[in-house]
C-alpha cells in the first residue's frame, strides 16, 4: 500500500494545501535568455521550481497547478521563494515529494567544430578497429520510425530531410515561432535522419522547439517536450 493511502484525511489535506499554496504564488517573470547567458539570475526573488512526486495529486484542487507525468513520476512546475523551497525540502517525505529541483537554465554549447571529418557513420556500422571508409545500413534505413528533436527547432524544408520533417509544438512560454533561427536543431536532425550524413535516412522527424533562438531555455521546457512525446 502506498504511504499516502494510510494517512488521515487531515494529513492528506495538509499535503494538498501545501501544493495549492505553492501554485497560487503570484507568478514572477522568468529570467531572459540574456540573463541566462550572462549568469545574472537573481537568487533571492521567487523562482520557478520543478516538484517531482511519486503519485499524482488531484488537479481539481487548483487549475493553476501545472502537472504532467514523466515516466512513472508526476511533475509540477510552480513559483516559490527560497524560504518556502527550504521548508518543502525539509518536509519532502511527508509530502510524498521525490525531488524539489530548481527550474535551471539550459544552454547549448557555444562552440561547434566546423567541417569535421565524417568518421562517425563509418564507425557505428562496424566493430573492427580498422575502418573501411563506408557506411553500411539496412534498406529500411529507419523507415516507419519517428525521431523527435527537442532543440531550437528544425528547418523542415531543408533538402536533407526530403519532406520527412514536420513541426510539433513550441514549448517556450509565450513563443509561437517554430522555425529554427539558431541552426542547432536542424544540425542535430540532419545527424539523426539527414539524407547525406544521417544515420536513419528514411525516418520521420518531428521538431519540438524547447530552446530559443540563442539556444537557451529552461529545464521545464525540455520536460514538457518529453511529456508531449
C-alpha positions in Angstrom: 0.0 0.0 0.0 1.2 3.5 -0.8 2.2 5.6 2.3 -0.3 8.2 1.4 -3.1 5.7 1.5 -2.6 5.2 5.2 -2.6 8.8 6.1 -5.6 10.5 7.8 -7.8 12.9 5.8 -6.4 15.8 7.7 -2.8 14.8 6.7 -3.8 14.4 3.1 -5.5 17.8 3.2 -2.2 19.4 4.6 -0.3 17.9 1.7 -2.8 19.2 -0.8 -3.0 22.6 0.8 0.8 23.0 0.6 0.7 22.2 -3.1 -2.2 24.7 -3.7 -0.4 27.4 -1.8 2.7 27.0 -3.8 0.8 27.0 -7.1 -1.1 30.1 -6.0 2.0 32.1 -5.5 1.9 35.2 -7.7 3.9 34.3 -10.8 7.1 36.2 -11.5 8.8 36.6 -14.8 11.4 34.1 -15.7 15.0 35.3 -16.5 15.5 36.3 -20.1 17.9 34.5 -22.4 20.4 37.2 -21.9 20.2 36.8 -18.2 20.8 33.0 -18.6 23.9 33.6 -20.8 25.3 36.3 -18.5 24.6 34.2 -15.4 22.8 37.2 -13.9 19.8 35.3 -12.5 18.6 36.7 -9.1 18.7 34.1 -6.3 16.6 35.7 -3.6 13.5 36.5 -5.6 10.7 33.9 -6.0 11.8 31.4 -8.7 10.4 28.6 -10.6 10.8 25.1 -9.2 10.0 21.6 -10.5 8.4 19.3 -8.0 8.7 15.6 -8.8 6.2 13.3 -6.9 5.6 9.6 -6.8 1.9 9.8 -7.5 -0.5 12.4 -8.8 -2.3 14.9 -6.7 -5.9 15.8 -7.7 -5.5 18.5 -10.3 -9.1 19.7 -9.5 -7.7 21.2 -6.3 -6.3 24.2 -8.2 -6.4 24.6 -12.0 -3.2 26.7 -11.8 -1.1 23.6 -10.8 1.0 22.7 -13.9 1.1 19.0 -13.6 2.2 16.3 -16.1 3.6 12.8 -15.9 7.1 12.0 -17.0 7.6 8.2 -16.9 6.4 6.9 -13.5 6.8 10.3 -11.8 4.5 13.3 -11.7 6.0 16.7 -12.3 4.7 20.1 -11.1 6.1 23.5 -12.0 5.5 26.3 -9.6 7.0 29.5 -8.2 8.1 29.9 -4.6 10.6 31.9 -2.6 13.8 30.3 -1.1 12.2 30.1 2.3 9.2 28.1 1.0 11.5 25.9 -1.0 13.7 25.1 2.0 10.6 24.2 4.0 9.3 21.9 1.3 12.7 20.2 1.1 12.7 19.6 4.9 9.3 18.0 4.8 9.5 16.4 1.3 9.0 12.9 2.6 5.8 14.0 4.5 4.5 15.5 1.3 5.5 12.4 -0.8 7.8 14.6 -2.9 10.6 12.7 -4.6 12.7 15.7 -5.7 12.5 19.5 -5.5 14.6 20.8 -8.4 15.2 24.5 -9.4 14.0 25.2 -12.9 17.5 25.6 -14.0 18.5 27.2 -17.3 19.7 25.0 -20.1 22.0 26.3 -22.8 23.6 24.9 -26.0 27.4 24.6 -26.1 28.8 27.7 -27.7 31.4 26.1 -29.8 30.8 23.7 -32.7 33.6 22.3 -34.9 33.0 23.2 -38.5 33.5 20.7 -41.3 34.8 17.8 -39.1 35.9 14.6 -40.8 32.8 12.4 -41.1 34.2 9.3 -39.5 31.1 8.8 -37.3 29.0 7.0 -39.8 31.9 4.7 -40.7 32.4 3.9 -37.0 28.9 3.0 -36.0 28.4 0.3 -38.7 31.3 -1.9 -37.7 33.1 -3.3 -34.7 36.5 -3.9 -36.2 39.3 -1.4 -35.4 40.1 -0.7 -39.0 37.5 1.4 -40.8 36.6 0.6 -44.3 35.5 4.1 -45.4 31.9 3.0 -45.9 28.6 3.4 -44.1 26.6 0.1 -44.3 23.0 0.4 -43.3 19.8 -1.7 -43.9 17.4 -0.9 -46.7 14.8 0.1 -44.2 17.0 3.0 -43.1 14.7 4.0 -40.2 11.5 3.8 -42.3 8.4 3.9 -40.2 10.4 5.3 -37.3 9.8 8.8 -35.9 12.6 10.8 -34.3 11.7 13.7 -32.0 14.2 16.6 -32.0 14.0 18.6 -28.7 16.1 21.6 -29.6 15.9 25.0 -31.2 13.5 23.9 -33.9 14.2 22.3 -37.3 14.3 23.8 -40.8 11.8 21.2 -42.1 12.1 22.4 -45.7 15.9 21.6 -45.9 16.7 19.3 -48.7 18.4 16.9 -46.3 15.0 15.8 -45.0 13.3 15.3 -48.3 9.9 16.2 -47.0 10.2 13.8 -43.9 10.3 16.6 -41.3 7.4 18.4 -39.6 6.8 20.9 -36.8 5.5 19.9 -33.5 4.5 22.3 -30.7 6.6 25.1 -29.2 7.4 24.7 -25.5 8.8 28.1 -24.9 6.4 30.2 -22.8 4.8 33.0 -24.9 6.6 31.9 -28.1 4.9 30.7 -31.3 7.7 30.8 -33.8 8.5 27.2 -34.9 11.3 28.0 -37.3 14.9 27.2 -36.4 16.7 30.6 -36.2 19.7 29.1 -34.4 20.6 26.2 -36.7 21.5 23.7 -33.9 18.2 21.8 -34.1 18.5 21.4 -37.9 22.1 20.2 -37.5 21.0 17.6 -34.9 18.1 16.4 -37.0 20.4 16.0 -40.0 22.8 13.8 -38.0 19.9 11.7 -37.0 18.0 11.4 -40.2 19.5 13.6 -43.0 19.9 12.0 -46.4 23.6 12.7 -46.6 25.1 12.4 -43.1 22.1 10.9 -41.2 22.0 7.5 -39.6 18.3 6.8 -40.2 17.9 8.2 -43.7 14.2 7.4 -44.1 13.0 8.2 -40.6 10.3 10.8 -40.0 11.4 13.9 -38.0 9.2 15.9 -35.6 10.6 19.2 -34.3 9.8 20.1 -30.7 11.1 23.6 -30.0 12.2 23.9 -26.4 15.2 26.2 -26.8 15.1 29.7 -28.2 17.0 31.4 -31.0 20.2 31.7 -28.9 19.9 28.1 -27.7 18.6 29.0 -24.2 15.6 27.6 -22.3 14.5 26.1 -19.0 14.5 22.5 -17.7 10.7 22.7 -17.6 10.6 23.4 -21.3 12.5 20.2 -22.0 10.4 18.2 -19.6 7.3 19.4 -21.2 8.6 18.4 -24.6 9.5 14.9 -23.3 6.0 14.6 -21.8 4.4 15.5 -25.2 6.3 12.7 -26.8 
